[in-house]
Amino acid sequence: MKREWEKPVLEVLDVNM
Amino acid sequence: MVKVDKLSINHLVTQREGNIVSDMGSEKVMLNIENGKYYNLGTTGGEMWELIAAPIAVNEVVTKIMTKYNVSKEQCEQEVLSFLAHMYEEKLVQVTTQK
């Protein structure tokens, strides 16, 4: 059973470090 | 090493060192030590990250992803390439040409 496709997105998180 | 300007389906990709990766639910999050940025790879992106632990051709990544997901080859190729190209821009992956 194949899973539903979810577009891969690279999310850059706004965390100050 | 030759610098690759534009990622293509025949290039080899692999993880770059210097990232701390952690699972957060079904998603993967990552801290890049070099630039201090945090990234969320999501679920599909997290699976791709595991696939590129060793050098692998982009088209092989597409093939492996397609065995798990209900997606057309065209869409999968396009979106996997776009995701990996973004990772390459952020210097999270290393890209080489096949011999």
N, CA and C atoms of all chains as a GROMACS GRO file, in nm:
protein
  348
    1MET      N    1   0.085  -0.120   0.000
    1MET     CA    2   0.000   0.000   0.000
    1MET      C    3   0.089   0.125   0.000
    2LYS      N    4   0.078   0.203  -0.107
    2LYS     CA    5   0.162   0.323  -0.114
    2LYS      C    6   0.096   0.439  -0.039
    3ARG      N    7   0.183   0.522   0.016
    3ARG     CA    8   0.134   0.638   0.091
    3ARG      C    9   0.103   0.754  -0.003
    4GLU      N   10   0.021   0.846   0.046
    4GLU     CA   11  -0.013   0.965  -0.032
    4GLU      C   12   0.110   1.055  -0.041
    5TRP      N   13   0.136   1.106  -0.159
    5TRP     CA   14   0.256   1.190  -0.182
    5TRP      C   15   0.243   1.324  -0.111
    6GLU      N   16   0.352   1.362  -0.049
    6GLU     CA   17   0.358   1.491   0.018
    6GLU      C   18   0.480   1.563  -0.037
    7LYS      N   19   0.459   1.675  -0.101
    7LYS     CA   20   0.570   1.747  -0.166
    7LYS      C   21   0.680   1.778  -0.063
    8PRO      N   22   0.804   1.739  -0.093
    8PRO     CA   23   0.913   1.769   0.002
    8PRO      C   24   0.951   1.916  -0.002
    9VAL      N   25   0.954   1.978   0.114
    9VAL     CA   26   0.990   2.120   0.122
    9VAL      C   27   1.094   2.137   0.231
   10LEU      N   28   1.202   2.206   0.198
   10LEU     CA   29   1.304   2.235   0.298
   10LEU      C   30   1.268   2.368   0.364
   11GLU      N   31   1.225   2.358   0.488
   11GLU     CA   32   1.180   2.477   0.560
   11GLU      C   33   1.295   2.529   0.646
   12VAL      N   34   1.333   2.654   0.622
   12VAL     CA   35   1.438   2.715   0.704
   12VAL      C   36   1.369   2.780   0.824
   13LEU      N   37   1.400   2.728   0.943
   13LEU     CA   38   1.331   2.777   1.062
   13LEU      C   39   1.397   2.904   1.113
   14ASP      N   40   1.314   2.997   1.155
   14ASP     CA   41   1.365   3.126   1.200
   14ASP      C   42   1.397   3.118   1.349
   15VAL      N   43   1.514   3.066   1.378
   15VAL     CA   44   1.556   3.053   1.518
   15VAL      C   45   1.686   3.128   1.533
   16ASN      N   46   1.689   3.224   1.624
   16ASN     CA   47   1.813   3.298   1.646
   16ASN      C   48   1.906   3.214   1.731
   17MET      N   49   2.026   3.199   1.683
   17MET     CA   50   2.121   3.120   1.760
   17MET      C   51   2.257   3.186   1.750
   18MET      N   52   3.759   1.895  -0.652
   18MET     CA   53   3.623   1.855  -0.682
   18MET      C   54   3.557   1.961  -0.770
   19VAL      N   55   3.490   1.919  -0.877
   19VAL     CA   56   3.425   2.011  -0.969
   19VAL      C   57   3.298   2.065  -0.905
   20LYS      N   58   3.281   2.198  -0.913
   20LYS     CA   59   3.160   2.257  -0.855
   20LYS      C   60   3.046   2.241  -0.954
   21VAL      N   61   2.936   2.186  -0.908
   21VAL     CA   62   2.818   2.167  -0.992
   21VAL      C   63   2.728   2.288  -0.978
   22ASP      N   64   2.695   2.352  -1.091
   22ASP     CA   65   2.611   2.472  -1.084
   22ASP      C   66   2.464   2.437  -1.071
   23LYS      N   67   2.421   2.341  -1.151
   23LYS     CA   68   2.278   2.307  -1.150
   23LYS      C   69   2.263   2.157  -1.133
   24LEU      N   70   2.186   2.121  -1.033
   24LEU     CA   71   2.165   1.979  -1.003
   24LEU      C   72   2.080   1.914  -1.113
   25SER      N   73   2.123   1.796  -1.156
   25SER     CA   74   2.042   1.723  -1.255
   25SER      C   75   2.016   1.582  -1.204
   26ILE      N   76   1.931   1.513  -1.276
   26ILE     CA   77   1.884   1.381  -1.237
   26ILE      C   78   1.998   1.278  -1.233
   27ASN      N   79   2.107   1.306  -1.306
   27ASN     CA   80   2.217   1.209  -1.312
   27ASN      C   81   2.328   1.234  -1.210
   28HIS      N   82   2.318   1.343  -1.138
   28HIS     CA   83   2.422   1.372  -1.039
   28HIS      C   84   2.413   1.278  -0.919
   29LEU      N   85   2.526   1.265  -0.852
   29LEU     CA   86   2.530   1.190  -0.726
   29LEU      C   87   2.517   1.288  -0.611
   30VAL      N   88   2.435   1.255  -0.514
   30VAL     CA   89   2.421   1.341  -0.396
   30VAL      C   90   2.451   1.260  -0.271
   31THR      N   91   2.503   1.330  -0.173
   31THR     CA   92   2.526   1.267  -0.043
   31THR      C   93   2.520   1.373   0.066
   32GLN      N   94   2.494   1.328   0.188
   32GLN     CA   95   2.488   1.420   0.302
   32GLN      C   96   2.624   1.487   0.322
   33ARG      N   97   2.620   1.613   0.363
   33ARG     CA   98   2.744   1.677   0.406
   33ARG      C   99   2.756   1.663   0.556
   34GLU      N  100   2.878   1.664   0.604
   34GLU     CA  101   2.898   1.654   0.749
   34GLU      C  102   2.869   1.788   0.814
   35GLY      N  103   2.853   1.784   0.946
   35GLY     CA  104   2.833   1.910   1.018
   35GLY      C  105   2.688   1.942   1.043
   36ASN      N  106   2.602   1.840   1.038
   36ASN     CA  107   2.460   1.860   1.068
   36ASN      C  108   2.418   1.771   1.184
   37ILE      N  109   2.340   1.828   1.273
   37ILE     CA  110   2.283   1.749   1.383
   37ILE      C  111   2.137   1.726   1.347
   38VAL      N  112   2.101   1.599   1.330
   38VAL     CA  113   1.967   1.565   1.282
   38VAL      C  114   1.888   1.498   1.393
   39SER      N  115   1.761   1.534   1.403
   39SER     CA  116   1.677   1.477   1.507
   39SER      C  117   1.538   1.448   1.452
   40ASP      N  118   1.477   1.341   1.500
   40ASP     CA  119   1.340   1.309   1.459
   40ASP      C  120   1.243   1.382   1.550
   41MET      N  121   1.145   1.446   1.486
   41MET     CA  122   1.043   1.517   1.564
   41MET      C  123   0.908   1.468   1.512
   42GLY      N  124   0.853   1.367   1.580
   42GLY     CA  125   0.734   1.302   1.528
   42GLY      C  126   0.773   1.229   1.400
   43SER      N  127   0.700   1.253   1.293
   43SER     CA  128   0.733   1.186   1.167
   43SER      C  129   0.828   1.271   1.083
   44GLU      N  130   0.861   1.390   1.132
   44GLU     CA  131   0.946   1.480   1.054
   44GLU      C  132   1.089   1.479   1.105
   45LYS      N  133   1.178   1.531   1.021
   45LYS     CA  134   1.318   1.542   1.060
   45LYS      C  135   1.356   1.690   1.069
   46VAL      N  136   1.422   1.725   1.177
   46VAL     CA  137   1.474   1.862   1.188
   46VAL      C  138   1.626   1.854   1.199
   47MET      N  139   1.690   1.961   1.156
   47MET     CA  140   1.835   1.958   1.144
   47MET      C  141   1.895   2.092   1.184
   48LEU      N  142   2.008   2.086   1.250
   48LEU     CA  143   2.084   2.208   1.281
   48LEU      C  144   2.215   2.199   1.206
   49ASN      N  145   2.242   2.300   1.126
   49ASN     CA  146   2.370   2.305   1.056
   49ASN      C  147   2.468   2.383   1.143
   50ILE      N  148   2.574   2.315   1.183
   50ILE     CA  149   2.672   2.373   1.275
   50ILE      C  150   2.741   2.494   1.211
   51GLU      N  151   2.764   2.485   1.081
   51GLU     CA  152   2.842   2.588   1.012
   51GLU      C  153   2.768   2.722   1.006
   52ASN      N  154   2.638   2.716   0.968
   52ASN     CA  155   2.567   2.843   0.952
   52ASN      C  156   2.470   2.873   1.066
   53GLY      N  157   2.457   2.779   1.161
   53GLY     CA  158   2.372   2.803   1.278
   53GLY      C  159   2.223   2.802   1.248
   54LYS      N  160   2.186   2.754   1.128
   54LYS     CA  161   2.043   2.754   1.090
   54LYS      C  162   1.978   2.621   1.124
   55TYR      N  163   1.850   2.630   1.158
   55TYR     CA  164   1.768   2.511   1.179
   55TYR      C  165   1.683   2.488   1.055
   56TYR      N  166   1.664   2.361   1.021
   56TYR     CA  167   1.582   2.326   0.904
   56TYR      C  168   1.481   2.220   0.943
   57ASN      N  169   1.364   2.227   0.881
   57ASN     CA  170   1.268   2.119   0.892
   57ASN      C  171   1.259   2.052   0.756
   58LEU      N  172   1.292   1.924   0.752
   58LEU     CA  173   1.291   1.852   0.625
   58LEU      C  174   1.155   1.790   0.595
   59GLY      N  175   1.067   1.787   0.696
   59GLY     CA  176   0.937   1.725   0.676
   59GLY      C  177   0.950   1.573   0.672
   60THR      N  178   0.843   1.507   0.632
   60THR     CA  179   0.843   1.361   0.630
   60THR      C  180   0.914   1.306   0.507
   61THR      N  181   0.872   1.353   0.390
   61THR     CA  182   0.931   1.304   0.265
   61THR      C  183   1.078   1.344   0.257
   62GLY      N  184   1.106   1.467   0.298
   62GLY     CA  185   1.244   1.515   0.296
   62GLY      C  186   1.332   1.435   0.391
   63GLY      N  187   1.274   1.396   0.505
   63GLY     CA  188   1.348   1.315   0.602
   63GLY      C  189   1.384   1.179   0.545
   64GLU      N  190   1.290   1.122   0.470
   64GLU     CA  191   1.319   0.991   0.407
   64GLU      C  192   1.430   1.005   0.304
   65MET      N  193   1.426   1.116   0.232
   65MET     CA  194   1.530   1.140   0.131
   65MET      C  195   1.666   1.156   0.196
   66TRP      N  196   1.667   1.224   0.310
   66TRP     CA  197   1.792   1.246   0.382
   66TRP      C  198   1.856   1.111   0.418
   67GLU      N  199   1.774   1.016   0.459
   67GLU     CA  200   1.827   0.884   0.494
   67GLU      C  201   1.879   0.811   0.370
   68LEU      N  202   1.812   0.834   0.256
   68LEU     CA  203   1.855   0.767   0.133
   68LEU      C  204   1.991   0.817   0.084
   69ILE      N  205   2.025   0.941   0.120
   69ILE     CA  206   2.150   0.998   0.068
   69ILE      C  207   2.264   0.991   0.171
   70ALA      N  208   2.252   0.897   0.264
   70ALA     CA  209   2.359   0.879   0.364
   70ALA      C  210   2.490   0.841   0.294
   71ALA      N  211   2.478   0.770   0.183
   71ALA     CA  212   2.594   0.738   0.099
   71ALA      C  213   2.565   0.794  -0.040
   72PRO      N  214   2.669   0.822  -0.120
   72PRO     CA  215   2.645   0.880  -0.252
   72PRO      C  216   2.547   0.796  -0.335
   73ILE      N  217   2.448   0.863  -0.390
   73ILE     CA  218   2.344   0.795  -0.468
   73ILE      C  219   2.298   0.890  -0.579
   74ALA      N  220   2.267   0.834  -0.695
   74ALA     CA  221   2.220   0.918  -0.806
   74ALA      C  222   2.079   0.969  -0.776
   75VAL      N  223   2.052   1.091  -0.821
   75VAL     CA  224   1.921   1.152  -0.796
   75VAL      C  225   1.810   1.064  -0.855
   76ASN      N  226   1.834   1.008  -0.974
   76ASN     CA  227   1.728   0.924  -1.034
   76ASN      C  228   1.702   0.798  -0.953
   77GLU      N  229   1.803   0.754  -0.879
   77GLU     CA  230   1.783   0.637  -0.793
   77GLU      C  231   1.701   0.675  -0.669
   78VAL      N  232   1.724   0.796  -0.622
   78VAL     CA  233   1.643   0.847  -0.509
   78VAL      C  234   1.496   0.851  -0.553
   79VAL      N  235   1.474   0.901  -0.674
   79VAL     CA  236   1.337   0.910  -0.728
   79VAL      C  237   1.274   0.770  -0.735
   80THR      N  238   1.348   0.675  -0.787
   80THR     CA  239   1.297   0.538  -0.800
   80THR      C  240   1.258   0.481  -0.664
   81LYS      N  241   1.345   0.502  -0.565
   81LYS     CA  242   1.317   0.447  -0.431
   81LYS      C  243   1.198   0.516  -0.366
   82ILE      N  244   1.188   0.646  -0.386
   82ILE     CA  245   1.076   0.720  -0.328
   82ILE      C  246   0.944   0.676  -0.392
   83MET      N  247   0.951   0.650  -0.524
   83MET     CA  248   0.829   0.611  -0.596
   83MET      C  249   0.774   0.475  -0.552
   84THR      N  250   0.860   0.391  -0.495
   84THR     CA  251   0.811   0.261  -0.448
   84THR      C  252   0.726   0.277  -0.321
   85LYS      N  253   0.744   0.392  -0.253
   85LYS     CA  254   0.674   0.413  -0.126
   85LYS      C  255   0.553   0.505  -0.139
   86TYR      N  256   0.556   0.590  -0.244
   86TYR     CA  257   0.450   0.692  -0.254
   86TYR      C  258   0.371   0.680  -0.383
   87ASN      N  259   0.249   0.724  -0.374
   87ASN     CA  260   0.160   0.726  -0.487
   87ASN      C  261   0.180   0.857  -0.563
   88VAL      N  262   0.275   0.856  -0.657
   88VAL     CA  263   0.310   0.980  -0.728
   88VAL      C  264   0.362   0.944  -0.867
   89SER      N  265   0.337   1.033  -0.963
   89SER     CA  266   0.386   1.006  -1.099
   89SER      C  267   0.536   1.031  -1.106
   90LYS      N  268   0.599   0.970  -1.206
   90LYS     CA  269   0.745   0.983  -1.221
   90LYS      C  270   0.782   1.130  -1.246
   91GLU      N  271   0.705   1.196  -1.332
   91GLU     CA  272   0.735   1.335  -1.367
   91GLU      C  273   0.730   1.425  -1.243
   92GLN      N  274   0.623   1.410  -1.168
   92GLN     CA  275   0.606   1.495  -1.049
   92GLN      C  276   0.714   1.465  -0.945
   93CYS      N  277   0.740   1.336  -0.926
   93CYS     CA  278   0.840   1.296  -0.827
   93CYS      C  279   0.978   1.349  -0.865
   94GLU      N  280   1.015   1.333  -0.990
   94GLU     CA  281   1.145   1.382  -1.038
   94GLU      C  282   1.160   1.531  -1.014
   95GLN      N  283   1.057   1.603  -1.056
   95GLN     CA  284   1.061   1.749  -1.047
   95GLN      C  285   1.073   1.796  -0.901
   96GLU      N  286   0.994   1.736  -0.814
   96GLU     CA  287   0.989   1.784  -0.675
   96GLU      C  288   1.108   1.735  -0.593
   97VAL      N  289   1.158   1.616  -0.625
   97VAL     CA  290   1.278   1.567  -0.557
   97VAL      C  291   1.398   1.653  -0.598
   98LEU      N  292   1.407   1.682  -0.728
   98LEU     CA  293   1.517   1.766  -0.778
   98LEU      C  294   1.513   1.904  -0.713
   99SER      N  295   1.395   1.960  -0.706
   99SER     CA  296   1.379   2.094  -0.647
   99SER      C  297   1.422   2.094  -0.500
  100PHE      N  298   1.381   1.991  -0.427
  100PHE     CA  299   1.416   1.980  -0.285
  100PHE      C  300   1.567   1.964  -0.266
  101LEU      N  301   1.627   1.875  -0.344
  101LEU     CA  302   1.771   1.851  -0.330
  101LEU      C  303   1.852   1.973  -0.376
  102ALA      N  304   1.801   2.044  -0.476
  102ALA     CA  305   1.870   2.165  -0.522
  102ALA      C  306   1.870   2.271  -0.412
  103HIS      N  307   1.759   2.280  -0.340
  103HIS     CA  308   1.751   2.374  -0.227
  103HIS      C  309   1.850   2.334  -0.117
  104MET      N  310   1.860   2.204  -0.093
  104MET     CA  311   1.956   2.156   0.008
  104MET      C  312   2.100   2.185  -0.036
  105TYR      N  313   2.122   2.175  -0.165
  105TYR     CA  314   2.256   2.202  -0.219
  105TYR      C  315   2.290   2.351  -0.204
  106GLU      N  316   2.191   2.436  -0.230
  106GLU     CA  317   2.211   2.581  -0.212
  106GLU      C  318   2.246   2.613  -0.068
  107GLU      N  319   2.184   2.540   0.024
  107GLU     CA  320   2.207   2.564   0.167
  107GLU      C  321   2.332   2.491   0.217
  108LYS      N  322   2.402   2.426   0.124
  108LYS     CA  323   2.526   2.354   0.155
  108LYS      C  324   2.504   2.239   0.256
  109LEU      N  325   2.390   2.173   0.243
  109LEU     CA  326   2.360   2.060   0.332
  109LEU      C  327   2.397   1.928   0.266
  110VAL      N  328   2.409   1.930   0.132
  110VAL     CA  329   2.446   1.809   0.060
  110VAL      C  330   2.565   1.837  -0.032
  111GLN      N  331   2.630   1.729  -0.067
  111GLN     CA  332   2.744   1.736  -0.158
  111GLN      C  333   2.700   1.674  -0.290
  112VAL      N  334   2.737   1.737  -0.400
  112VAL     CA  335   2.695   1.688  -0.532
  112VAL      C  336   2.818   1.661  -0.617
  113THR      N  337   2.820   1.544  -0.680
  113THR     CA  338   2.930   1.510  -0.770
  113THR      C  339   2.873   1.451  -0.898
  114THR      N  340   2.957   1.448  -1.001
  114THR     CA  341   2.913   1.388  -1.127
  114THR      C  342   2.952   1.242  -1.127
  115GLN      N  343   2.873   1.161  -1.196
  115GLN     CA  344   2.903   1.018  -1.203
  115GLN      C  345   3.021   0.997  -1.296
  116LYS      N  346   3.103   0.898  -1.262
  116LYS     CA  347   3.221   0.870  -1.345
  116LYS      C  348   3.179   0.796  -1.472
   0.00000   0.00000   0.00000
